[in-house]
Every structure is written in C-alpha cells, then in structure tokens.
C-alpha cells in the first residue's frame, strides 16, 4: 500500500471533492475537507470514524485562508497534498452576463485556488515535498458558446498551474491541473449559476445548448468515483503529470481542438513569420 498522506481538499460537500474524500479515506489517507457551514462540517465528518476532519472555510474569504491552513498544519499535521476542488460553473452569453458574475466566478475558481496555493507552499517548500492538484476542466482547453466566464476561469487556472509547477519543481513540489470532462456531479445542476436570457439574437445559438445541458445533467458519461481513484493514482505517482484529462469526451475534444489549432497555425504561418525584424 502507498504511504498514508494528509490531503487538504476544498469544497467536499459534493461532486469531485466529496468523491475524492471518500476514496482517499477508503485508501487509508487522512482527509481535511473544507465546507462553508457547521452543518456541512458535521455531515462531512460522518464519512469515517477516523482520519476525517472538517474545517469551515469559504475560499473567497482570502484573509481567513492563511490562519486555517496554519491551524491545520499545527493541529492535524503536515499537508502532503492540496486539492483545489472548490468551484462552480457560470452559464450565460457574455453580452448578457453582468461583470459582477464574472468577478464572482474568478474569485472562487481562480483567486480562491491561488490563495490556497500561497497558503500551503511555505510549508511544502520548507519540507521540500508536496503535491498540489488544481481541478480545472476540459473547459480550460476547449470552449463552448455560453460559458465564457467559466472557460476563462479554467484557462486561467490551467496556465497558473503549469507556471507554478515550474517554479516549485526544484523544491520537490509537483502541481497537476486535472481537467475533467462531463461527469455525474452537480456542476450542471444545482451548482450552476445561470444568467437570465435577455437578447433574442442569441436564441438560435444558445437556447439549444442550454436545454441540452439541462437534459444531460445527471446522465453524463463520467463516474466521479473513478475520477477520484484516478486522482489518487496521480497522487501516488513519483512523476505526476502537469496536466491530466479525465474522461473520453475530454481527451477526444481536446485532441480535436489541438488539431484544429495546428491547422490554423499552419494556415497563417506566413503572416505570423512576416512580423520578424
């Protein structure tokens, strides 16, 4: 059996966070999970008789994060793995969606994850070991009309993850951006924020996409428990990847995107090169 690790997972009330906590506990790891209410904390701690610790934290409460992480290090023990799972989806045509909704999307999906990384890195760097998993999305590689704020946040987290991974590799710390495809989580259900429609010009493009997502919710191909076990394999790896796609839809769609991008780069190569000196 792999060595027992302490995992700090944000957003363990549902979805990937809950599935990963359950699988990690079953594998003998210790799990500290963040939730946003006392009731959710008590509920989370019923998952196992030991090795499960709940902490109340909203990842957008940036001033509280350092204290919570410091308390975990002092009272629970060294955090071996940080899993930035807390996040949500925003759906809405850009022209219709208020800037405040974009700000909230980035506060949770990007700034919250970065604040958590900044809180654990001094401890991991001091120990010269550690692993950070940032749950992004295939929407951090590909795009679809109607989720520009969400894709923007996940593209940002993908880029930040890859960059930080290069910065901390000399200290024995790995960073993996985990990009799931469509899974049976609450992402497209109660967890999604949807901007009301207001501009008829977009009806033909966007209404079918919104309806298809509603119909598919709960019947997606991906199994969150299998995704959790895949993440545990990555955590146990001596050479974890910088990027990991989860789900056959994710790998097929990202490969298609990369192929189209390569074609476009080739098509415009002459103009691209024409700007040199």
C-alpha positions in Angstrom: 0.0 0.0 0.0 1.1 3.5 -0.8 2.2 5.7 2.1 -0.5 7.4 4.1 -0.9 11.1 3.2 -2.8 14.0 4.6 -5.0 15.6 1.9 -6.5 19.1 2.2 -9.5 19.2 -0.2 -11.5 22.3 -0.7 -15.3 22.0 -1.3 -16.0 18.5 0.0 -19.8 18.8 0.3 -20.5 17.3 -3.1 -19.1 16.5 -6.5 -15.4 15.6 -7.1 -14.4 16.9 -3.6 -16.8 14.5 -1.9 -15.9 11.6 -4.1 -12.2 12.1 -3.7 -12.5 12.4 0.1 -14.4 9.1 0.2 -11.9 7.3 -2.0 -9.0 8.7 -0.1 -10.4 7.7 3.3 -11.1 4.2 1.9 -7.4 4.0 0.8 -6.3 4.9 4.3 -5.3 8.5 3.8 -6.2 11.3 6.2 -8.5 14.0 4.8 -9.1 17.5 5.9 -12.1 18.9 4.0 -13.3 22.5 3.8 -17.0 23.3 3.8 -19.0 26.5 4.3 -21.3 25.7 7.2 -21.3 23.9 10.5 -24.0 21.5 9.4 -21.9 20.6 6.3 -18.8 20.1 8.5 -20.7 17.7 10.8 -22.1 15.8 7.8 -18.7 15.5 6.3 -17.1 14.1 9.4 -19.6 11.2 9.4 -17.9 9.8 6.3 -15.5 7.8 8.5 -14.8 7.0 12.2 -11.2 8.4 12.0 -8.9 10.4 9.7 -11.6 12.8 8.6 -11.5 16.4 9.7 -13.8 19.2 8.6 -12.9 22.9 8.5 -15.3 25.8 7.8 -13.8 28.0 5.1 -15.1 29.9 2.1 -12.2 30.1 -0.4 -13.2 33.7 -1.2 -12.5 34.7 2.4 -8.9 35.4 1.5 -8.0 36.9 4.8 -9.0 33.7 6.6 -7.1 31.1 4.5 -3.6 31.5 6.0 -5.0 31.1 9.5 -7.0 28.0 8.6 -4.1 26.3 6.9 -1.7 27.3 9.7 -4.1 25.7 12.2 -4.3 22.5 10.1 -0.5 22.3 10.0 -0.3 22.8 13.7 -3.1 20.6 15.0 -3.6 17.9 12.3 -0.1 17.7 10.7 1.8 18.4 7.6 -0.4 18.8 4.5 1.0 16.5 1.9 -1.5 17.2 -0.9 -3.7 20.2 -1.5 -6.6 19.6 -3.8 -8.2 22.8 -5.1 -11.7 21.5 -5.9 -14.0 24.3 -4.7 -15.6 25.9 -7.7 -18.7 26.3 -9.7 -20.0 26.8 -13.3 -21.5 30.0 -14.7 -23.6 29.8 -17.8 -24.6 32.8 -19.8 -23.9 34.6 -23.1 -21.1 37.1 -22.5 -23.1 40.1 -23.7 -26.0 39.2 -21.4 -23.8 38.4 -18.3 -23.0 41.1 -15.7 -19.4 41.8 -14.9 -20.1 41.1 -11.3 -20.9 37.5 -12.2 -17.5 37.2 -13.9 -15.8 38.7 -10.8 -17.5 36.1 -8.6 -16.6 33.3 -11.0 -12.9 34.3 -10.9 -12.9 34.9 -7.1 -14.0 31.3 -6.5 -12.4 29.4 -9.4 -9.1 31.3 -9.7 -8.3 33.6 -6.7 -9.5 31.1 -4.2 -7.3 28.4 -5.7 -4.3 30.7 -5.8 -4.8 31.9 -2.2 -4.9 28.2 -1.1 -1.7 27.5 -3.0 0.0 30.6 -1.5 -1.0 29.3 2.0 0.4 25.8 1.7 3.5 26.5 -0.4 5.7 27.9 2.5 5.2 24.6 4.5 5.7 22.4 1.4 8.7 24.3 0.4 10.2 24.0 3.9 9.8 20.3 3.8 10.9 20.0 0.2 7.9 17.9 -0.8 4.3 18.2 -1.6 1.7 18.0 -4.4 -1.0 20.4 -5.5 -3.9 19.2 -7.6 -6.0 22.0 -9.2 -9.3 20.8 -10.5 -9.8 22.7 -13.8 -12.0 21.4 -16.6 -11.9 20.4 -20.2 -13.3 23.9 -20.4 -9.8 25.1 -19.6 -8.7 23.7 -23.0 -11.8 23.9 -25.2 -14.7 26.4 -25.4 -18.4 26.3 -26.0 -20.7 29.3 -26.5 -22.4 30.4 -23.3 -19.7 29.6 -20.7 -17.1 32.3 -21.5 -16.7 33.3 -17.8 -16.3 29.7 -16.7 -13.9 28.8 -19.5 -11.9 32.0 -18.8 -11.5 31.0 -15.2 -10.4 27.5 -16.1 -8.0 28.6 -18.8 -6.5 30.9 -16.2 -6.1 28.1 -13.6 -4.5 25.8 -16.2 -1.9 28.5 -17.1 -1.3 29.3 -13.4 -0.9 25.7 -12.5 1.6 25.0 -15.3 3.6 28.1 -14.4 3.7 27.4 -10.6 4.7 23.8 -11.3 7.8 25.1 -13.0 8.5 27.5 -10.1 8.3 24.9 -7.3 9.7 21.8 -9.0 13.2 22.5 -7.6 11.7 22.2 -4.1 10.3 18.7 -4.7 6.7 20.0 -5.1 4.5 18.9 -8.0 1.5 20.7 -9.5 -1.1 18.9 -11.6 -4.0 20.5 -13.4 -6.8 17.9 -13.5 -9.3 18.6 -16.3 -12.4 16.5 -16.1 -14.9 16.2 -19.0 -18.6 15.6 -18.3 -19.2 13.8 -15.0 -22.2 13.0 -12.9 -21.7 15.8 -10.4 -23.9 18.8 -9.6 -21.9 21.1 -11.9 -24.7 21.4 -14.5 -27.4 21.1 -11.9 -27.9 23.0 -8.6 -24.2 24.2 -8.6 -24.5 26.1 -11.8 -25.3 29.9 -11.9 -27.3 30.8 -14.9 -27.7 34.3 -16.2 -31.3 35.0 -17.4 -31.7 35.4 -21.2 -32.3 39.0 -22.5 -31.1 39.3 -26.1 -33.2 37.4 -28.7 -30.4 37.4 -31.3 -28.7 34.7 -29.3 -31.7 32.4 -29.1 -30.9 30.2 -32.0 -27.3 29.6 -30.9 -27.6 29.3 -27.2 -31.1 28.0 -26.3 -30.4 24.5 -27.7 -27.1 24.4 -25.8 -28.7 25.4 -22.5 -31.5 22.8 -23.0 -29.2 20.0 -23.9 -27.1 20.7 -20.8 -30.2 20.5 -18.6 -31.3 17.3 -20.2 -27.9 15.7 -19.9 -27.4 16.7 -16.2 -27.1 13.6 -14.0 -26.6 11.3 -17.0 -23.1 12.3 -18.0 -20.6 9.6 -19.0 -18.1 10.2 -16.3 -18.2 8.4 -12.9 -16.9 10.7 -10.1 -15.7 7.7 -8.0 -13.5 6.5 -10.9 -12.2 10.1 -11.3 -11.3 10.1 -7.6 -9.4 6.8 -8.0 -7.5 8.3 -11.0 -6.5 11.3 -8.9 -5.3 9.0 -6.1 -3.1 7.2 -8.7 -1.6 10.6 -9.7 -1.0 11.5 -6.1 0.8 8.2 -5.6 2.9 8.7 -8.7 6.7 9.5 -8.4 6.4 11.6 -11.6 2.9 13.1 -11.8 1.8 14.9 -15.0 1.5 18.7 -15.2 -1.9 18.1 -17.0 -4.3 15.3 -16.7 -7.5 14.9 -18.7 -10.3 12.8 -17.2 -12.9 11.2 -19.4 -13.0 10.0 -23.0 -15.0 13.1 -24.0 -12.3 15.4 -22.6 -9.5 13.7 -24.4 -11.4 13.4 -27.7 -12.5 17.1 -27.7 -9.1 18.4 -26.6 -7.3 16.4 -29.3 -9.8 17.8 -31.8 -9.1 21.4 -30.6 -5.3 20.9 -30.8 -5.6 19.5 -34.3 -7.7 22.5 -35.5 -5.3 24.9 -33.7 -2.3 23.3 -35.5 -4.2 23.7 -38.9 -4.9 27.3 -38.2 -1.3 28.0 -37.2 -0.1 26.4 -40.4 -2.6 28.3 -42.5 -1.4 31.7 -41.1 2.3 30.8 -40.7 3.4 33.2 -43.5 1.8 36.2 -41.8 3.0 35.1 -38.4 6.6 35.0 -39.6 6.3 38.2 -41.5 6.4 40.3 -38.4 10.1 39.5 -37.5 12.7 42.3 -37.7 
